[in-house]
Amino acid sequence: MLSRFGLIAFASSLDTPGIFTRSVTDTTLVYDSMVGRDFNDSTSIDANENCSNSFDHLELFKSKYKKGSGLKGVKIGIPIEFNVEELSNTMRELWQYGIDLLEQEGAEIVSVSLPHTKYSLATYYIIAPAEASSNLNRYDGIKYGHKVQTKKVLTLNEFYQQSRSEGFGTEVQRRILMGNFCLSRDSFDNYYGKAQKMRMLIKQDYQRIFDSGISFILTPTTPTPPFLISKQSSNPTEEYLNDVYTVPISLAGLPAISLPIKRSFENFEGQSGLPLSLQLISRWRQENNLLNVAWCLEQNANMQQLKLEEIEF
Amino acid sequence: MYRNLNIFRSYSTSWESVIGVEIHAQIKTTTKLFSNAPNSFASLPNTLVSLMDCSYPGSLPSLNTRCVSLAIKTGIALNCKVNKKSYFERKHYFFPDLPSGYQITQQSIPLLINGHLTITMPDYEKTIRIQQIKLEQDSGKTLSDIDRDLSMIDLNRAGTGLMEIVTEPDLSSSNEVAIFIKNVIGILQTVGSCDCNMDQGSLRCDVNVSVKRKGGKDGTRCEIKNLNSIKFITKAIEFEVQRQIKIIEENEIVTQETRFYDASKDITYFLRSKENFVDYKYFFEPDLLPLEISENEINSLKNRLPELPQLKRERFILQYKLNNFEANLLVEDNFYSNFFEQCLGLKRCPTKIANWIINILFRLLPNRRECTLTPFQFCFQVKFVIKLIIEGNKEPIEDIVENFNSQSNYQNLNFFCEEVISNYPEQVAKFKSGNINIINFLVGKAVKK
């Protein structure tokens, strides 16, 4: 829906421009200006009436909205597999809070199952680094970008190795190496090949849910409240666990919006007042309706604006 | 001398050559395969480069459908099956003339497969199977001969569409390869999908050569690159076959390698070993959709195919009563088959015209591809023919006349022209030294006759 032309490519089949705003209404404005087929991006498609002019659709929705019954007839799915051990109590309570908010507005809450959820992190961390390693091949120091500066005469391979080692940070190098491994001839079938098949199964999980009458899925955005920079984990795999709720949506290629619902009261690592977010997911090409319901959630949550002075980083 | 003896020796001990050919043909479109930069040969370096061609961050490929149409037409002309759904893949390797670090090509499921082409040799016919034809990007050019310390990269060619035509190893001699490539060139030019200009690099051929004893098991094949003309291809194959036979006869083993042909020494030399195998990490190109062709599109392209060389040759033989040799020569190059038929429009004598073209025009033109005569001039205007004969000057005039006389009894312009030229050497010399008007004197004499 949104063209990738002009984005520095990371993982082509997963990349999409991300819209950051301070309100759902603002999101509709930015989205409307970007949506549609771009001939520069062969994988972009035309928008239909369910996923364009979202601002006008939202205005219409707002004007007709009746508090207490605005979401009557809307079925919201709660995936049981997302309720994992790693989910902190704070976030679990937030999830329940969001569910209650929507139920108060007339929505019907349904428990759903997405059986392949537990494989999504592994699938993502095979596909993304594989495609990224390919897209990053172009940064070789020859035509643009960082080039090794040395008086020594280097062979071509040495030139590439040194320019790229100097130019790429640790995490990028890690992902390139992982990606190269997954795409190598001996590993391809077991890693990239299998990951693509699993991706299809994950996508079908969501399709089945939406086909059965569920319009939206509600989940926390992250398993824990935001971590402080000073308290960041040094183990990259632990870091990757933070993506566990957003990664399956990315693999399935579904529209989703994450919005802050409330500030944390409980002391999480000695902090309070941190913004906690929930994620709403809709079926493909239903962005207008997604934004409508997101607005509804935003209204009822009535999240306090964050003041940076209150937080110790 | 030594080499010639070897040829006799090897053929007499029942060796067979097993040869396969890979032809890279640049697709004749105004823009490149995935970018809208112009596709042209002679331009200042790095002036035909779009963001996509130099892999600028944020650039994405956008398929030029005309390339697909031309490739499908070529494939149909070569009796291939069209894969209604084919995929583009990325082939990764690092080299300065490959800006993105990967080439967009087709690997597992190419556009066209399982074709064939029947070639007519002097004593027999042979069908050569075509394994596949795939679409891919051309790389840029690396020039190392301009500056001693620097390699210069010109990306004008980067991203140009290529059809890679791969045969099964059905060819058994350098002659067969030469005829096969000429036939393919004829088809490509007729369909209009490639210029087939080997000097300019719009058609490049690599050959895979191996030898085996008759009835023995297959040998190891070597790939030969840097073959810029059909003549070099023939010579390189002959050298390589000898080289491999010699190795095996000395009880050594032929190693699988890539070799380069050096035209000045008429040898192939080792470039790189195939045993250090490169892992290209192929996977499906995520920036492009699968290439889907409908039955209707295929039929529409099939109906728009012009008359192919094979059919044209048969028609020339049937309709104009030409013999095999004449028909073959005329049909080889689109330009000359058209020239021939246009001459027929002016002067109705097919065998005569064919004769003139083959025995006079071809022999006198320094380069067959550069014929500035029009059919009208050729048929009627003595002036131009004389000029050509004098400038051509490849053989003594007496020989040409001799040859010509033995082909036909008909008294015609050219015969008189040649007589005139041999009778007035002074005037010919004057013409050669720049006195152009003297030609009128010669013309006058010819007309009188």
Chai-1 contact restraints between the chains, C-beta under 6 A:
chainA,res_idxA,chainB,res_idxB,connection_type,confidence,min_distance_angstrom,max_distance_angstrom,comment,restraint_id
A,F5,B,L60,contact,1.0,0.0,6.0,A-B,restraint_1
A,G6,B,G58,contact,1.0,0.0,6.0,A-B,restraint_2
A,L7,B,G58,contact,1.0,0.0,6.0,A-B,restraint_3
A,I8,B,P57,contact,1.0,0.0,6.0,A-B,restraint_4
A,I8,B,G58,contact,1.0,0.0,6.0,A-B,restraint_5
A,S12,B,P286,contact,1.0,0.0,6.0,A-B,restraint_6
A,S12,B,D287,contact,1.0,0.0,6.0,A-B,restraint_7
A,S13,B,P286,contact,1.0,0.0,6.0,A-B,restraint_8
A,N40,B,L60,contact,1.0,0.0,6.0,A-B,restraint_9
A,D41,B,L60,contact,1.0,0.0,6.0,A-B,restraint_10
A,S42,B,S62,contact,1.0,0.0,6.0,A-B,restraint_11
A,S42,B,L288,contact,1.0,0.0,6.0,A-B,restraint_12
A,S42,B,L289,contact,1.0,0.0,6.0,A-B,restraint_13
A,S134,B,R90,contact,1.0,0.0,6.0,A-B,restraint_14
A,N137,B,G101,contact,1.0,0.0,6.0,A-B,restraint_15
A,N137,B,Y102,contact,1.0,0.0,6.0,A-B,restraint_16
A,R138,B,S55,contact,1.0,0.0,6.0,A-B,restraint_17
A,R138,B,S100,contact,1.0,0.0,6.0,A-B,restraint_18
A,R138,B,G101,contact,1.0,0.0,6.0,A-B,restraint_19
A,I142,B,P96,contact,1.0,0.0,6.0,A-B,restraint_20
A,K143,B,C54,contact,1.0,0.0,6.0,A-B,restraint_21
A,K143,B,P99,contact,1.0,0.0,6.0,A-B,restraint_22
A,Y160,B,F94,contact,1.0,0.0,6.0,A-B,restraint_23
A,L183,B,K281,contact,1.0,0.0,6.0,A-B,restraint_24
A,L183,B,F283,contact,1.0,0.0,6.0,A-B,restraint_25
A,S184,B,D279,contact,1.0,0.0,6.0,A-B,restraint_26
A,R185,B,D279,contact,1.0,0.0,6.0,A-B,restraint_27
